[in-house]
């Protein structure tokens, strides 16, 4: 069997009564070191569309948005600005998504799939401007999922009432099979 360079670990999280989440960590095989940089960006760019499946999804930025806005304009990436402190970005094609994720890997941002993600959600988008990623705490139930992205630490936190760790693994595995990534639960 071919040895893998990376491991994507998925584990259910306890966030309290009535809240469900799954932690996803991208690690170097044989270590607990997070994977960052170009390789990580390529893996996340393959993972995110696989998580959403056929559902529409968007990226939410609520800090340092001037840099993000300018980058999107330069690269022709579609976005809207529902509040002066919130950008909602349509996911670019895979190659461009990888570059985007690498460029903004130090930023904390969110992703929403399903529900009103594509059409807009004025209440949530206003809360993102005011509360940042904490706005997802209650809103995630209106979506297939909301994700807290902390790529600088090599991790995602998926908030979902509909997707368990086993379903996320099933969705992700095929997209990473040719990238040297083992998709598993922690041992």
N, C-alpha and C positions, 0 to 999 in steps of 0.2 A: 504494500500500500504506500502511496506517495505521501511523504511527510508534509504537513502544512506549516506555513510560516506564521499564521495568525489564527486566533481563536475568538469567536464571537459567542459570549456567554449570555444566556437569558435566564433570569431568575425572577419569580414572583416576589413582589414587595408588599409588606404590610404597612399601609399608611393610616390605618385606623378604621373604625367601623364604617361600612358603606363605601369605602374607597378602594379601588383596585388599580394596581400598576405592575409593570414589568420593567426591570432594569436590564439594559443591554450594554455590555462592555466589550470593547474591541481590545484584545490583549495579544502580546507577542506569545507564541507557543512556548510552553515550558516556563513562563514567568507570570507575574501579575502586573507587568509593565504595560501601560496603555500605549496603543499605537496612535501616532499623530503624524502629520505631514502628508505628502502626496499619496502614499499608499493608503493611508486612512481615508483621505478624501474620496479616492476611487471606490473603496469598499462601502463607505456611507452612501455614495452616489448610486450604487447598485442596490443597497439595502432599502433606502427610503421609498422608491417607487414600488418595490416588492411588498413592503408593509401596507401601502395604500391599496394595492391591487387595482381594481377597476374604478375605485372611488376617486373623485377629484380631491386634490390636496393643495395646500398653500403653505408658504413659510411666513412667519410673523416676526418682524423686527420692531423693537421698541426702545432701543438705545443706540447711540452712535449712528443714527439713521442718515445723516448727511453723507457719510462715506458710502453707505449701502446704496442710497439713492443714486449717487454719482456713478458708482460701479454699474448699476443696472442700466442707467442711461447710456453709458459708454458701450456696454455689451449688448444692448438691445433686448434686455430682459424685461418682460412685462411686469408692472407693479401698479398698485394703487395706494393712495395715501388717505385713509379714512379719517385720520386725525393728524394734527401737526406733529405728533410724536409716535406715530405707528405707520409702518410700511407692511403691506400684504403683497407678497411676491408670488407670481405664478412660477411653478418649477420649470427651469430651463431644461433642454435636452441633456441626456446623460453626460456627454463630454463637457458641456458648459457647466452642468451641475457640480461636477467634480472640482473644477476650477473655482467656482463660487464657494463651495464648502471649504476648500483649502484657504481661500482668501479671508473668509470670515470665521475660521475655526476658533479664534480667540473670543468671539462674541457668544453670549448666551442668547439663544433665540428659540422660537417654537415652531411647531408644525401642526396643522390640523388637517384631518381627512374626513370626507363624508359630510353629511348634514349641510349646514349653510356655509361651508368653507369657501366655495367658489363664488356664490352669490353675494356673500357678505353677511356679517353679523355685527351690527352697529353696537349692540350692548357689550359684547366681548371685546371688540376692537377698541372701544372707549376705555374699558377696564385694563386692557393691555397697556395703554398709555399711562394709566394711573398706578397700576399695581405690578406691572411687568408680568413675568411668567406665572405669578400667583393667581392671575385671572383665570387660568385653566382649572383651578381647584374645583369649581362648581360647574363650569361650562363644558367640561369634557364629556359629560353624559349626553350632550346634544350632537356628538360626533362619533364616527367610528373610533377615532382616537385623537388625542392631543399629545404631542411629544415635547418634552423639555430636552433641548440639545445642549450638551456640554462637551463639545468635540475636543476641546483643549484637555479634558480629562479622559477622553476616549469613551464617552458614555452617552446614552440616551435613556430617558425615563418615559415609558409609554403609559399614559393614563387612558384606560378603556374599560367599559363595562362589558364589551362584546368580544374582546380578543384576549385569550389566555396565552401564556408562554408557549404552550405546545402549538397553538395555531400560528403564532408569530414565527416559530421555528419552521413550520411547514411552508410558510410564505417566503421566508428568507433563503432557505437552503438552495433552491434551484438557481437563484440569482448570483450566488457566491461560489458555486461549484468549480468554476474555472479560475478563481482568483486566489487559490491557496488558503482558503479560510474554512476552518472547521466550525460549524454552528452546533452549539451544545448547551447543556445546562452545567452549572458549576459542579466539579467533582468533590 
